[in-house]
Amino acid sequence: MNRPQPPITWPERMVRRFLMSRFGIWYGRYVLPYLDRPLLYLSRGRYSMSPGQPILLLITTGAKSGRPRATPLLYLPDGDRVIVIASNGGRDRHPAWYYNLRAHPTATAHLGGRVRTYVAYEAHGEERAALWRKAVEYFEGFELYEQRTSRPIPIFVLEPRDE
């Protein structure tokens, strides 16, 4: 069951506006991950440099290297499932973690004080359309990213693996 999202506070609105700006996209791509990676790892996904935003640390297996790769990502909760959007800030190529999940769909996420293993699949058709609406409703920046690129933006669903 989805929990209703609490109202967005003015500091959260300011962070979102900043992250949708050209400089904010650059900052989110080249600076924020280096600050967030150790913070999310040490706090098991409790704390991030993006206040009020649901950020997880996704650990994937490199598609070519086979090595663990850690990526901080905005996520959307969907019951026990976790939704991640491969927007890459509206660039014309997919982010590296997209290829990693396609090659190795089992991943680990540090999220809300827990470390959990998930199995990922790419959403298509009606499921993708419904998840895209939910994503844009949560963060209007996704709509802007979609306008900046000619590629369809993939959506991954992470389902908890039974331990």
Secondary structure, 3 states (H helix, E strand, C coil): CCCCCCCCCHHHHHHHHHHHCHHHHHHHHHCHHHHHHHHHHHHCCCCCCCCCCCEEEEEEECCCCCCEEEEEEEEEEECCEEEEECCHHHCCCCCHHHHHHHHCCEEEEEECCEEEEEEEEECCHHHHHHHHHHHHHHCCHHHHHHHHCCCCCCEEEEEECCC
